[in-house]
Amino acid sequence: MPKEDYLTKQIEKFAQVVAALLGLRKKGQNIEIVTIGEHAIGELLENQFPSVIELEYIAQIYNILGDASAELLQTENAQNFYKQSLIFYQKLSTKDKTFSFERENTIFELKNKIIS
């Protein structure tokens, strides 16, 4: 039971982080997004065996960081974040037993962002 409580707390924590990043994005606070997002990813990557949900959060955060960097005209950083996001979304697609049209659409969009 304690492991389930820990996972639940982690999921809630990173759901709040994603919500906060999206809120900052709405306000155009891109520098803060990058700072907070990189810290959150560092915490998520501490787990050697991330769950499907943690992989989803990592992929989402990298995508948000890519968008924020693109708006700051940091093209190289944006491309690196998009590539990382794509890697995690692809890993998620192979690890998750449930097919997701939304995820596949995001993968398609990321590939287009990387190409352009």
CYANA upper distance limits for C-alpha pairs under 8 A (distance plus 0.5 A):
  1 MET  CA      5 ASP  CA      6.90
  2 PRO  CA      6 TYR  CA      6.66
  3 LYS  CA      7 LEU  CA      6.72
  4 GLU  CA      8 THR  CA      6.54
  5 ASP  CA      9 LYS  CA      6.65
  6 TYR  CA     10 GLN  CA      6.65
  7 LEU  CA     11 ILE  CA      6.54
  8 THR  CA     12 GLU  CA      6.66
  9 LYS  CA     13 LYS  CA      6.51
 10 GLN  CA     14 PHE  CA      6.72
 11 ILE  CA     15 ALA  CA      6.51
 11 ILE  CA     53 ILE  CA      7.79
 11 ILE  CA     54 GLU  CA      7.80
 12 GLU  CA     16 GLN  CA      6.73
 13 LYS  CA     17 VAL  CA      6.89
 14 PHE  CA     18 VAL  CA      6.66
 14 PHE  CA     40 ALA  CA      8.15
 14 PHE  CA     57 TYR  CA      7.35
 15 ALA  CA     19 ALA  CA      6.70
 15 ALA  CA     57 TYR  CA      8.08
 16 GLN  CA     20 ALA  CA      6.52
 17 VAL  CA     21 LEU  CA      6.62
 17 VAL  CA     37 GLY  CA      8.42
 17 VAL  CA     40 ALA  CA      7.90
 18 VAL  CA     22 LEU  CA      6.67
 18 VAL  CA     57 TYR  CA      7.92
 18 VAL  CA     60 GLN  CA      8.12
 18 VAL  CA     61 ILE  CA      7.16
 19 ALA  CA     23 GLY  CA      6.64
 20 ALA  CA     24 LEU  CA      6.68
 21 LEU  CA     25 ARG  CA      6.57
 21 LEU  CA     33 ILE  CA      6.16
 21 LEU  CA     36 ILE  CA      8.18
 21 LEU  CA     37 GLY  CA      7.78
 21 LEU  CA     64 ILE  CA      8.02
 22 LEU  CA     26 LYS  CA      6.78
 22 LEU  CA     64 ILE  CA      8.19
 23 GLY  CA     27 LYS  CA      7.09
 24 LEU  CA     28 GLY  CA      6.69
 24 LEU  CA     29 GLN  CA      5.75
 24 LEU  CA     30 ASN  CA      7.64
 24 LEU  CA     32 GLU  CA      7.95
 24 LEU  CA     33 ILE  CA      7.00
 25 ARG  CA     29 GLN  CA      6.36
 25 ARG  CA     30 ASN  CA      6.80
 25 ARG  CA     33 ILE  CA      7.58
 25 ARG  CA     68 ALA  CA      7.77
 29 GLN  CA     33 ILE  CA      6.98
 30 ASN  CA     34 VAL  CA      6.90
 30 ASN  CA     68 ALA  CA      5.42
 30 ASN  CA     69 SER  CA      7.57
 30 ASN  CA     71 GLU  CA      7.88
 30 ASN  CA     72 LEU  CA      7.47
 31 ILE  CA     35 THR  CA      6.94
 31 ILE  CA     68 ALA  CA      7.98
 31 ILE  CA     72 LEU  CA      8.41
 32 GLU  CA     36 ILE  CA      6.57
 33 ILE  CA     37 GLY  CA      6.17
 33 ILE  CA     64 ILE  CA      8.41
 33 ILE  CA     65 LEU  CA      7.16
 33 ILE  CA     68 ALA  CA      7.33
 34 VAL  CA     38 GLU  CA      6.45
 34 VAL  CA     65 LEU  CA      6.08
 34 VAL  CA     68 ALA  CA      7.45
 34 VAL  CA     69 SER  CA      7.94
 35 THR  CA     39 HIS  CA      6.96
 36 ILE  CA     40 ALA  CA      6.71
 37 GLY  CA     41 ILE  CA      6.65
 37 GLY  CA     61 ILE  CA      6.63
 37 GLY  CA     62 TYR  CA      8.07
 37 GLY  CA     65 LEU  CA      7.11
 38 GLU  CA     42 GLY  CA      6.71
 39 HIS  CA     43 GLU  CA      6.99
 40 ALA  CA     44 LEU  CA      6.78
 41 ILE  CA     45 LEU  CA      6.49
 41 ILE  CA     58 ILE  CA      6.55
 41 ILE  CA     61 ILE  CA      7.77
 41 ILE  CA     62 TYR  CA      8.48
 42 GLY  CA     46 GLU  CA      6.96
 43 GLU  CA     47 ASN  CA      8.26
 44 LEU  CA     50 PRO  CA      8.10
 44 LEU  CA     54 GLU  CA      7.33
 44 LEU  CA     58 ILE  CA      7.49
 45 LEU  CA     50 PRO  CA      8.02
 50 PRO  CA     54 GLU  CA      6.14
 50 PRO  CA     55 LEU  CA      6.74
 51 SER  CA     55 LEU  CA      6.73
 52 VAL  CA     56 GLU  CA      6.74
 52 VAL  CA     92 LEU  CA      6.96
 52 VAL  CA     95 LYS  CA      7.59
 52 VAL  CA     96 ASP  CA      6.91
 53 ILE  CA     57 TYR  CA      6.88
 54 GLU  CA     58 ILE  CA      6.67
 55 LEU  CA     59 ALA  CA      6.65
 55 LEU  CA     88 PHE  CA      6.81
 55 LEU  CA     89 TYR  CA      8.06
 55 LEU  CA     92 LEU  CA      6.82
 56 GLU  CA     60 GLN  CA      6.63
 56 GLU  CA     88 PHE  CA      7.98
 56 GLU  CA     89 TYR  CA      7.49
 56 GLU  CA     92 LEU  CA      7.41
 57 TYR  CA     61 ILE  CA      6.49
 58 ILE  CA     62 TYR  CA      6.69
 58 ILE  CA     85 SER  CA      7.83
 58 ILE  CA     88 PHE  CA      7.57
 59 ALA  CA     63 ASN  CA      6.74
 59 ALA  CA     84 GLN  CA      7.84
 59 ALA  CA     85 SER  CA      4.91
 59 ALA  CA     86 LEU  CA      7.59
 59 ALA  CA     87 ILE  CA      8.41
 59 ALA  CA     88 PHE  CA      5.72
 59 ALA  CA     89 TYR  CA      6.26
 60 GLN  CA     64 ILE  CA      6.72
 60 GLN  CA     85 SER  CA      7.35
 61 ILE  CA     65 LEU  CA      6.58
 61 ILE  CA     85 SER  CA      8.20
 62 TYR  CA     66 GLY  CA      6.63
 62 TYR  CA     81 PHE  CA      5.73
 62 TYR  CA     82 TYR  CA      6.98
 62 TYR  CA     84 GLN  CA      6.93
 62 TYR  CA     85 SER  CA      5.43
 63 ASN  CA     67 ASP  CA      6.86
 63 ASN  CA     81 PHE  CA      6.89
 63 ASN  CA     82 TYR  CA      6.10
 63 ASN  CA     85 SER  CA      5.95
 64 ILE  CA     68 ALA  CA      6.70
 65 LEU  CA     69 SER  CA      6.54
 65 LEU  CA     78 ALA  CA      7.60
 65 LEU  CA     81 PHE  CA      6.75
 66 GLY  CA     70 ALA  CA      6.58
 66 GLY  CA     77 ASN  CA      7.54
 66 GLY  CA     78 ALA  CA      4.60
 66 GLY  CA     79 GLN  CA      7.17
 66 GLY  CA     80 ASN  CA      8.00
 66 GLY  CA     81 PHE  CA      5.29
 66 GLY  CA     82 TYR  CA      5.88
 67 ASP  CA     71 GLU  CA      6.79
 67 ASP  CA     78 ALA  CA      7.09
 68 ALA  CA     72 LEU  CA      6.85
 68 ALA  CA     78 ALA  CA      8.07
 69 SER  CA     73 LEU  CA      6.76
 69 SER  CA     74 GLN  CA      5.61
 69 SER  CA     75 THR  CA      7.32
 69 SER  CA     77 ASN  CA      6.71
 69 SER  CA     78 ALA  CA      5.41
 70 ALA  CA     74 GLN  CA      6.00
 70 ALA  CA     75 THR  CA      6.05
 70 ALA  CA     77 ASN  CA      8.30
 70 ALA  CA     78 ALA  CA      5.74
 74 GLN  CA     78 ALA  CA      6.60
 75 THR  CA     79 GLN  CA      6.61
 76 GLU  CA     80 ASN  CA      6.78
 77 ASN  CA     81 PHE  CA      6.67
 78 ALA  CA     82 TYR  CA      6.60
 79 GLN  CA     83 LYS  CA      6.59
 79 GLN  CA    113 LYS  CA      8.19
 79 GLN  CA    114 ILE  CA      6.41
 80 ASN  CA     84 GLN  CA      6.73
 81 PHE  CA     85 SER  CA      6.61
 82 TYR  CA     86 LEU  CA      6.60
 82 TYR  CA    110 LEU  CA      6.71
 82 TYR  CA    113 LYS  CA      7.85
 82 TYR  CA    114 ILE  CA      7.14
 83 LYS  CA     87 ILE  CA      6.73
 83 LYS  CA    110 LEU  CA      8.18
 83 LYS  CA    114 ILE  CA      7.49
 84 GLN  CA     88 PHE  CA      6.87
 85 SER  CA     89 TYR  CA      6.62
 85 SER  CA    110 LEU  CA      8.31
 86 LEU  CA     90 GLN  CA      6.51
 86 LEU  CA    107 ILE  CA      6.60
 86 LEU  CA    110 LEU  CA      6.79
 86 LEU  CA    111 LYS  CA      7.96
 87 ILE  CA     91 LYS  CA      6.62
 88 PHE  CA     92 LEU  CA      6.44
 89 TYR  CA     93 SER  CA      6.66
 89 TYR  CA    103 ARG  CA      7.62
 89 TYR  CA    107 ILE  CA      7.15
 90 GLN  CA     94 THR  CA      7.01
 90 GLN  CA    107 ILE  CA      7.90
 91 LYS  CA     95 LYS  CA      6.64
 92 LEU  CA     96 ASP  CA      6.18
 93 SER  CA     97 LYS  CA      8.40
 93 SER  CA     99 PHE  CA      7.82
 93 SER  CA    103 ARG  CA      8.29
100 SER  CA    104 GLU  CA      6.79
101 PHE  CA    105 ASN  CA      6.56
102 GLU  CA    106 THR  CA      6.70
103 ARG  CA    107 ILE  CA      6.71
104 GLU  CA    108 PHE  CA      6.75
105 ASN  CA    109 GLU  CA      6.71
106 THR  CA    110 LEU  CA      6.56
107 ILE  CA    111 LYS  CA      6.71
108 PHE  CA    112 ASN  CA      6.91
109 GLU  CA    113 LYS  CA      6.74
110 LEU  CA    114 ILE  CA      6.66
111 LYS  CA    115 ILE  CA      6.71
112 ASN  CA    116 SER  CA      6.68
